[in-house]
Amino acid sequence: MEGVSVRKIKKICVFCGANSGKDVAFVNAAFHLGEVLGKRKIDLVYGGGKLGLMGCVSTAVAQHERQVLGIIPSAFTINNLVGETCGKEIKVGTMQERLVMMMELSDAFIALPGGFGTLEELFQMISWAQLNIHNKPIGVLNINGFFNGLLSFVDHAVKQEFITPRARKILISATTADELVDKLQAFRFESDPALSKLKWSPSSSQKEKLDLTLRL
């Protein structure tokens, strides 16, 4: 990355499945991502518990003696539904509160293969970046072409003029963990001139959580 200004990333939030998926490559890639984060001295923020790919990446990060923070809705902790979090755990009341806290505490975001929850988290972060709520890099680790269809759909939406070429640049993709982290570090946010005028008010609560109320 010679000649490229590198963004300082200390914490990466990883969105991924609570299942392991059909292909063992998904599990291997989740462990490898955790190893890459650990070797680069990057801490992990994730959804908590030890199920599926979430357990794989958090275990690998912890094994490399980096901090692991699981942010989990209290409902998931009843009857030990998702297993014990590998590291520190913060319980929240709602899914939305969880996602806001993930955004506030992370410097970048990576999505591994997963289901509806993973896709919701990924696109919520993309949408918030487009709305200038944050300017942090977002990427998908495209293991064995898992995200090919999704990336093709996004490109189709660009061609149909529902997503602007500028907004399309928000979503980064790579096939290896090292390449993806390099791309996240090199990312430069391009704000839409119109949307950059939006003013988002900080919450007045003691917890200083983000209030996503638009001031018109």
VMD Tcl script that draws the C-alpha trace (Angstrom):
set ca {
  {0.00 0.00 0.00}
  {2.93 2.29 -0.74}
  {1.93 5.88 -1.37}
  {-1.57 5.34 0.08}
  {-2.67 7.13 3.24}
  {-3.72 4.48 5.76}
  {-6.75 4.88 8.01}
  {-6.08 3.94 11.65}
  {-8.35 1.03 12.55}
  {-8.30 -0.20 16.13}
  {-11.65 -2.00 16.32}
  {-13.56 -3.83 13.59}
  {-17.16 -4.94 13.95}
  {-17.86 -8.27 12.25}
  {-21.37 -9.26 11.16}
  {-21.82 -12.95 10.39}
  {-24.01 -15.98 10.76}
  {-24.92 -17.72 14.01}
  {-24.74 -20.85 11.86}
  {-21.59 -22.30 10.30}
  {-23.02 -22.71 6.80}
  {-22.78 -25.61 4.39}
  {-19.22 -25.03 3.17}
  {-16.35 -25.66 5.62}
  {-14.56 -22.80 3.83}
  {-16.82 -20.38 5.71}
  {-15.62 -21.67 9.07}
  {-11.99 -21.65 7.96}
  {-12.31 -18.09 6.66}
  {-13.93 -16.90 9.91}
  {-11.07 -18.34 11.95}
  {-8.55 -16.85 9.52}
  {-10.16 -13.42 9.72}
  {-9.86 -13.58 13.51}
  {-6.19 -14.50 13.16}
  {-5.58 -11.61 10.76}
  {-7.25 -9.15 13.14}
  {-5.21 -10.51 16.03}
  {-1.90 -10.30 14.18}
  {-2.69 -6.73 13.12}
  {-3.55 -5.82 16.73}
  {-7.16 -5.03 15.87}
  {-9.85 -5.65 18.47}
  {-13.23 -7.23 17.69}
  {-16.78 -5.99 18.19}
  {-19.48 -8.54 17.35}
  {-22.97 -9.72 18.25}
  {-21.98 -11.91 21.20}
  {-22.29 -15.60 21.95}
  {-20.31 -18.48 20.50}
  {-22.56 -19.92 17.80}
  {-21.57 -20.47 14.18}
  {-19.20 -18.10 12.44}
  {-19.62 -15.61 15.28}
  {-17.99 -18.08 17.65}
  {-15.21 -18.86 15.17}
  {-14.05 -15.30 14.60}
  {-14.34 -14.27 18.27}
  {-12.41 -17.32 19.45}
  {-9.59 -16.67 16.99}
  {-9.29 -13.01 18.00}
  {-9.21 -13.92 21.70}
  {-6.55 -16.57 21.08}
  {-4.32 -13.80 19.72}
  {-4.85 -11.85 22.95}
  {-6.89 -9.05 21.45}
  {-9.98 -7.59 23.08}
  {-13.35 -9.07 22.16}
  {-16.59 -7.21 22.87}
  {-19.95 -8.88 22.35}
  {-23.01 -6.60 22.20}
  {-26.09 -8.71 22.71}
  {-29.81 -8.12 23.32}
  {-30.84 -9.34 26.76}
  {-33.50 -11.57 25.18}
  {-30.75 -13.71 23.62}
  {-29.16 -14.40 27.00}
  {-32.21 -16.15 28.43}
  {-31.60 -19.89 28.84}
  {-28.11 -19.38 27.39}
  {-29.60 -19.26 23.89}
  {-26.43 -18.21 22.06}
  {-23.76 -19.51 24.40}
  {-21.11 -17.66 26.36}
  {-19.52 -14.58 24.79}
  {-15.79 -14.89 24.22}
  {-14.65 -11.73 26.02}
  {-16.47 -8.76 27.50}
  {-20.24 -8.58 27.03}
  {-22.63 -5.64 26.97}
  {-26.36 -6.37 27.21}
  {-28.79 -4.02 25.47}
  {-32.56 -3.85 25.31}
  {-33.23 -3.87 21.57}
  {-31.71 -4.89 18.25}
  {-31.58 -1.24 17.17}
  {-29.73 -0.23 20.32}
  {-27.26 -3.03 19.62}
  {-26.57 -1.80 16.09}
  {-26.16 1.83 17.16}
  {-23.64 0.79 19.82}
  {-21.76 -1.33 17.29}
  {-21.53 1.69 15.00}
  {-20.32 3.99 17.76}
  {-17.67 1.62 19.13}
  {-16.16 0.40 15.84}
  {-13.80 1.93 13.29}
  {-14.85 -0.32 10.39}
  {-17.25 -3.14 9.52}
  {-16.86 -6.54 7.87}
  {-19.63 -8.93 6.85}
  {-18.96 -12.65 6.56}
  {-21.54 -15.08 5.16}
  {-24.77 -15.06 7.10}
  {-28.53 -14.80 6.83}
  {-31.16 -12.07 7.10}
  {-29.72 -10.64 10.32}
  {-26.26 -10.28 8.79}
  {-27.68 -8.64 5.67}
  {-29.80 -6.27 7.75}
  {-26.75 -5.16 9.74}
  {-24.65 -4.76 6.62}
  {-27.17 -2.66 4.73}
  {-28.09 -0.59 7.78}
  {-24.45 0.46 8.08}
  {-24.29 1.21 4.35}
  {-27.49 3.26 4.55}
  {-26.21 5.23 7.54}
  {-22.94 5.93 5.71}
  {-24.89 7.16 2.68}
  {-26.91 9.45 4.97}
  {-23.66 10.83 6.44}
  {-24.39 9.44 9.91}
  {-20.93 7.88 9.89}
  {-18.00 7.72 7.46}
  {-16.48 4.38 8.43}
  {-15.47 1.74 5.86}
  {-17.67 -1.29 5.22}
  {-16.69 -4.47 3.42}
  {-17.76 -8.03 2.67}
  {-15.42 -11.00 2.73}
  {-16.55 -12.79 -0.42}
  {-15.68 -16.39 0.45}
  {-16.11 -18.81 -2.46}
  {-18.33 -16.29 -4.24}
  {-20.92 -16.20 -1.44}
  {-21.67 -12.51 -2.04}
  {-21.48 -12.61 -5.84}
  {-25.24 -12.44 -6.23}
  {-25.57 -9.60 -3.75}
  {-22.80 -7.58 -5.40}
  {-24.36 -8.17 -8.81}
  {-27.72 -6.96 -7.50}
  {-26.15 -3.79 -6.10}
  {-24.48 -3.13 -9.44}
  {-27.83 -3.72 -11.15}
  {-29.43 -1.13 -8.83}
  {-26.70 1.31 -9.89}
  {-27.48 0.68 -13.57}
  {-31.15 1.25 -12.87}
  {-30.25 4.54 -11.13}
  {-31.53 3.64 -7.66}
  {-28.01 3.68 -6.20}
  {-25.56 6.37 -7.25}
  {-22.02 5.46 -8.38}
  {-20.72 7.47 -5.40}
  {-22.86 5.48 -2.95}
  {-21.78 2.20 -4.59}
  {-18.22 2.92 -3.48}
  {-19.33 2.59 0.16}
  {-19.49 -1.21 -0.17}
  {-16.03 -2.77 -0.43}
  {-15.38 -6.43 -1.26}
  {-12.41 -8.76 -1.27}
  {-11.79 -12.51 -1.33}
  {-9.15 -12.64 1.42}
  {-9.04 -11.18 4.91}
  {-5.72 -9.41 4.42}
  {-6.87 -7.79 1.18}
  {-10.12 -6.65 2.75}
  {-8.46 -5.09 5.80}
  {-6.00 -3.32 3.47}
  {-8.93 -1.91 1.48}
  {-10.71 -0.77 4.65}
  {-7.58 1.04 5.77}
  {-7.21 2.74 2.39}
  {-10.90 3.74 2.14}
  {-11.69 7.40 1.61}
  {-15.29 8.43 2.23}
  {-16.98 10.53 -0.48}
  {-20.01 12.28 0.95}
  {-22.94 13.13 -1.30}
  {-23.05 16.95 -1.44}
  {-26.80 17.02 -0.84}
  {-26.86 14.44 1.95}
  {-23.84 15.99 3.65}
  {-26.13 18.88 4.61}
  {-28.16 16.62 6.89}
  {-27.70 17.39 10.58}
  {-28.03 14.52 13.02}
  {-28.47 15.46 16.65}
  {-26.56 13.63 19.40}
  {-28.66 12.15 22.18}
  {-28.89 14.07 25.42}
  {-29.02 10.84 27.43}
  {-26.28 10.02 29.90}
  {-25.20 7.09 27.75}
  {-24.64 9.51 24.84}
  {-26.16 7.16 22.32}
  {-26.86 8.40 18.83}
  {-30.30 9.90 18.27}
  {-31.15 9.28 14.63}
  {-33.61 12.19 14.50}
  {-33.31 14.33 11.40}
  {-33.40 18.09 11.90}
  {-35.27 19.46 8.92}
}
mol new
graphics top color blue
foreach p $ca { graphics top sphere $p radius 0.5 }
foreach p [lrange $ca 0 end-1] q [lrange $ca 1 end] { graphics top cylinder $p $q radius 0.2 }
display resetview
